[in-house]
Structure formats: structure tokens, C-alpha cells
Amino acid sequence: MSSENGQVDGGARGAPPEQLALIRETVSKADTPRAKPRTWRGAALARELPVARVLVDKGVLHLDRYFDYAVPEELDADAQPGVRVRVRFGAGRHRVREGRREGGGLIDGFLVERLAESDYSGPLAALAQVVSPEPVLSEELLGLARAVADRYAGSLADVLQLAVPPRNARAERRPSPDPAPPPPMPEPGSWSRYEQGEAFLRSLASGGAPRAVWNALPGPLWSEELARAVAATLASGRGALVVLPDGRTVARVDAALTELLGEGRHAVLTADAGPEKRYAQWLAVRRGSVRAVIGTRAAMFAPVRDLGLIALWDDGDTSHSEQHAPQPHAREVLLLRAAQDKCGFLLGSWSCTVEAAQLVETGWAGPLVAGRDRVRAAAPLVRTVGDGDLARDEAARAARLPTLAWQTVREGLRHGPVLVQVPRRGYVPRMACANCRTPARCRHCSGPLEAHGADDLRCGWCGREEAGWHCPECGGFRLRAQVVGARRTAEELGRAFPAVPVRTSGREHVLDTVPGAPALVVSTPGAEPVAEGGYAAALLLDGWAMLGRPDLRAAEDALRRWIGAAALVRPQAAGGTVVVIAEPTLRPVQALVRWDPVGHAVRELSERTELGFPPVSRMAAVSGPGEAVAEFLRAAELPGEAEVLGPVPLPLAPADRPRRPGGSPPGDHWERALIRVPPGRGAALTGALKSAQAARMARGGEAPVRVRIDPPDIG
């Protein structure tokens, strides 16, 4: 024993009686037997409603149900419906001690409801822990999540991972501000440009639930118009939710709402905010402190109280399609939510998707459009390279930038910036025949050939070098760039206009705004910055490549991207001009010239109705190794009306590129089958696929099979 220990011991022997009594009392309390932590062995149960029904955080289909747990008396007050809990999952049936099932690993979950007794006849495991007494899962949100899971053949736990953000204890401890009183009814503003615009705002302000498909006029006023629709809804004492495709559009609506209503009237839910700030904003919405929410696709589940309006901007943007299971689309989720909450709905865009046209065609929503005279006054002049231009310029047919395009750029640079839209980013082009423009394909895997140098031609899928290529259609041996990337285009234009600054906006670096001074702005679709005062002109390059994609939505998507760029150009009265480099007689090009995206969508809808393609029919994609897909289709009890298309081989996934959702692993040979059912049979299809997938997962150890409902690209 050291001298220090001896001193401590002597001090204890010499302590006064009061201190010895205190020590004995502390030791006595420490020796008091308690229930074993997180098993609550021998602990008393809650006197009322001693059973908790829990949704465990297990996103596997064969466990997509609720599990019952016992509620210890010490957790009775905090274990309320909607809170986060931790439970032991996977305990054996025979591991029972003192009336409690024990064992298994700790797992997170949500307490759904409290019951007086359980349907399970055996002993129950106890709740291990109430993570937080903050209720985060309301009955309305649970119902919406269940509807989304059923529609997309997914699990409820996976949907709730998208709907409820991760907990942040620091944000949870902070109180939310007091709710602000309803603002006054806003002035119609630029909504008066639309035939039913003022009536739509009045209906929202009076507590109505109007549903409209809004074809916005070109220009920057769309964000202000969305803000006025939100303000009109808040004036009725109800909440509003706006979902936008990306952070740039969120910032524009955020600025418009702040200018119209002031600070603190709305919450912004985006991933850029960080976990603590985003969770604090989400809690303020759930607690009722904030009644208006704007954000990207994750905001579609925001727990807004007493919803009066749901708005979605640019539903054709691919950013609205969730990449995590079960991969729901924001438009479909918000349609389910509007029907569940019986609130107003506004689907807006400069363009018009086939799904939006179907909403109007079926009478579910009404059109919210401007008259043709206002459309012509707001839209720029759209020109194409027609027969007259070809007669004056014989090289225009083969040239990437014909004379008309050069003249438009030169004239536009005298008055302001000029936008150049290029279908793809980067520098390395894909190749096509110089004579007939047939895409150059690999002889081994049919992948696209790319030029990495002057004499370096290789496949973009398998990487094999290609020598001695010739066109299978016309026999030609000369190649040309099928689509030149944005960086290469910027270099070419920089050499052609050496005194003009050139800016690029694309995936690596997206510009938000550019000054109104003369400049060339080369951008990929969707990354076009807003110019101060609008662009003087715009070039839409390589339109034939966008239209030539082997996809059902190629024409619709090309028109949407063209209109998105052309809407940033000044009106025709102010000299705004757009030149599209594509075949002038094609339907999307003519729709752009007339600025008639609604008419184009209606015609596309009629053709898909005749052919039985989405959105008229419901479709699912099943992909995986060939034998696994065939076995899955044999085991699935598909509806009698189901039509199976395929399976067909999927292209090999390049090893140097990110794996696409539902795509095959690099180097694996996968196949895909499409299953189509007529209207009204979508629920039967998803139910059959979900049951078959759950049976496969329960067996375990089998080859993976991916199921996706309403795939965005079906070829």
C-alpha cells in the first residue's frame, strides 16, 4: 500500500460521523437492485395500454409490418405514438426470462400506437429505450408513407427514411418560434396575365382547394407568382408546400417569399443547409411554428399542418425522381398527398409533360394558361435552319454552326450575353458517320464509339479500340463528332470571338447568374444561369442528338430543355432571338417555334393512349441476371391483364462511371423485362411484384432482382 493510499484510508477512519453516514447511504442506494438496462427484466409494465406497436427500421419487404413490444412503467410517459424508440430485434422465441423475451440486436424504430393487448400470444420483448419524447411521426405522415410504399412496391421503413430526417439532439432541444399571424391577401401582380390567375388566388385565399396545371409564361416572374400563391394560402390560415427541382430554383423562390412576406414566414428544406439547421427547420414545421415550406424533393414529405396548397415546379426534371428505394417521383407523391389532405394543387412549368396533360384531360385539374397574344408578347423569336437558309448556304446542312447561327450570335453580342446550350458536358465526343449521321457502334458490344485523340477511337462501354471502322448503313469511312461537349464548344467559340468573354456552366461548376454585359455563356441543359435583363439571343445546338435518343420521352424532354433555355431570353419585342439546330419539320421543333408545349403534350398523350404506353398504362421494370429474372416472373402472380415485354439484355455498365439506379454492376450481364397493365390495375401489379420480391428476400442467398415501378427511361 502506498503512502497516499494510507493517508486516504486514515482520513476515512478519522471522518466525522455525519460523513460516514452519508457514505453508507450512497452505497446503500447504489446497491438497490434495478431492472437490467434495455431488457427491463422483472420491471413492472405500464398500467394502461402496456403494449407498443413499433415499426422497426428494417427496409426488407418480408418484414414490412408492425411488431408488438411491452412498455415498462418507467417509459410510460415518454412512449407516446410518433416517437423514436430503440428495440431488441431478432430474439429467439425460446429466450424468455421472467416473462420477457431477450436477446437480439438493438435497432431503431417508430412507436406507431399504444394498445391494451397484443395479437401475439407469446411473451413480448420490452421497449429498450425511448430515444426522444419528441413525436416526429404523425398519423397523416404515416398514412402518406404507407400509400407511397404500396404504390411503388416498397417497404414502409424505406419510405420513412426519406420522410423523417435524422435526429439532431441540439436542434431538438431548442424551442421553435411562435407562429406568425396570417398575412393579408396579396395583390394579384403578374397573375393577372393568366386567364384564370386572379380567380385561382382568390380561391386559395378564401379557403378553397383549386387544382391547376400552370403553363408559365417565359421570363423570370414565375418565382414571384409562386410566392403570391403561397401568400394567398397563408392568408386563409392554412399551410403551403412548394417542391422545386434544385437549389438554384429554391433560392429564387426563397428570395421572392422573403421580399413578399418578410423573414421567418417560411422554412427552406434542402440538403445544403446541413443536418442541424435542416432538422431545426423541419421541427419548426412539425410543431406548427412555420406554415409554409419550400425545398427540393425531400420536402415532399414535410409535415405541414392544415395543408391548403401543394405546388410542384417543373415536374419533368429528373431531379424529382428519388434515387433511393423505393424510388418515388415527387409528382406522384404530391398527387397522393393532395388527394389525402383534400387541398389545392398547382403543377407549374414553362413546358408541359404528358402526365400534366393527362391531369387536365381527365378533369382532375384545370388549365391555367395565358392567351396567345400574351404568349407571343413574352416569348422570343424562334428560328430554325430551313430550306431557304440551306439554299443560300450549301454547307449549312453538314455544319454544326450554320451561317444563321453565326449571324445571330454576332448580332446578339452587340446588345447583351448570348446563351449556347450544348446537350452534353465535357470534351470527348461520341462519333457518328459523317455522311448519314448513323451513330458509330462497337462491333463487340454495340456500345458507342468515342474519340479520345486524333487516332484513338475506342468503345465507351467495353473500352476496346476500334480500327478500320465503316458505316453499316451507307458504307462511309469518315467520322464526325455526334455531340461535342460544352468545354470543346467553349474553346471553339472563344477562338471565333476572341474579344468576348466565354463562361461555361455545367456539372462541375454551375453558374447561378451572369451579368448583362456581352458574353458567351456555354451551358449544358438544366445548368443555364439567369442573365441580368435576359439573354439577347440563344443557340440550341445538336438538337438532332437530343431527339435521337432511344427513349420514349426523348421528344418531350428535348422540348422541355429547349423551352427552359429559351424562356431566359428577352421577348421578341426586345430583340430576343433563339436559333435551334434541328430538323425544322419535327414536331418538337415546331412546338418550340409556336411556343405550344401544351399542344405537343396533348398529341403525345393521344399517341401513347393508342400504343398503351405510360402514363396511360402502369409499367414496372424487373432487372437482374437472366435466370433470376425468368424465375421471378414465373413465381410472381401477375394480374391476368399483365403484358410482359422482354426480357432483353441491358448494356454493360462502364466500370469508370457511377452505377445508375437499378442498373447492373460493372461487368455483369443483366436483363430487363417490362410489365405493363391497363389503367386501374396498377395496385394489383405492385402488390404481386411486392409479394414475389418479399418471398425471394425471405429465402435469402439468391441472385439480386431489382423492381422499379414507373421507370423514367424505358427505351
Buried (B, 14 or more C-beta within 10 A) or exposed (E): EEEEEEEEEEEEEEEEEEEEEEEEEEEEEEEEEEBBEBBBBEBEBBEEBBBBBBBBBBBBBBBBEBBBBBBBBBBBEBBBBBBBBBBBBEBEEEEBEEEBBBBBEEBBBBBBBBBEEBEEEEBBBBBBBBBBBBBBBBEBBBBBBBBBBBBBBBBBBBBBBBBBBEBBEEBBEEEBEEBBEBBEBBEBBBBEBBEBBBBBBBBBBEEBBBBBBBBBBBBBBBBBBBBBBBBBBBBBEBBBBBBBBBBBBBBBBBEBBBEBBEEEBBBBBBEEBEEBBBBBBBBBBBBBBBBBBBBBBBBBBBBBBEBBBBBBBBBBBEBBBBEEBBBBBBBBBBBBBBEEBEBBBBBBBBBBBBBBBBBBBEEBBBBBBBEEEBBBBBBBBBBBBEEEBEEEBEEBEEBEBBBBBBEBBBBBBEBBBBBBBBBBBBBBBBBBBBBEBBBBBBEEBBBBBBBEEEEEBBBBBBBBEBEEBEBEEEEBEEBBBBBBBBBBBBBBBBEBBEEBBBBBBBEEEBBEEBEBEBBBBBBBBBBBBBBEBBBBBBBBBBBBBBBBBEEBBBBBBBBBBBBBBBBBBBBBEEBBBBBBBBBBEBBBBBBBBBBBBBBBBBBBBBEBBEEBBBBBBBBBBBBBBBEBBBBBBEEBEBBEEBBEBBBEBBBBBBEEEEEEBBBBEEEBEBBBBBBBBBEEBBEBBBBBBBBBBBBBBEEEEEBBBBBBBBBBBBE
